Amino acid sequence: MTEALVVLITASSPEEGEAIARALVEEKLAACVNVIPGMTSLYRWRGELQREGEVLLVVKSRRELFDHLAARVRELHSYQVPEIIALPVILGDEDYLRWLSEATQAD
């Protein structure tokens, strides 16, 4: 197992998604963020079924950065309860994982 994580975050619009992605990469909390538009989410909020267009952020980061990453997302996000879900990377290409680690290291 590696220390790498894939973090899934939904956002209300491409603009919000890109702003969050840019901040995470610029602050080295993420090595890369894919912003995937055109997603439809169905969920229950305050007892009501909701259907909304959203974008999905696929964030590549490291386990030790998760708390700081999640806190930063909550600062930037428009939702009261943003989705911030981390999945462990069990295996991956060694060169890619090395790059991910280097891209998220402080200078």
Steps between C-alpha positions, in 0.01 A plus 500: 500500500616854429435826679323634191131587506236578242260753648155550346340842536184629333451868422206708383653629176806472276616838630481394864664167418786666317555753780523220756724294271733792435536578870575137591767465230655844560520430875648153433213326677442311174729394220219501243126562493272385218190720466226291339193702392153388407416281796149468642467423871190370677509523879286560804547833676286614793249225429449591134628323190728734306626483140784732409761544231848481650862450408719227645853571617736202502787609721834319524664563837662331799354367823698739722354801316134395524401701810653820360351431154152442646521816711605703195214359293251592774638859495456531122180301446148642471329193650422471871610136490731441204579147387863428585564125480846343494575164344836329555722421204587134546732473199629740238777564253818568698603798286156660532487446877850648537391805298184532714709499816748755362224729370343521847819571694568843644786688329 
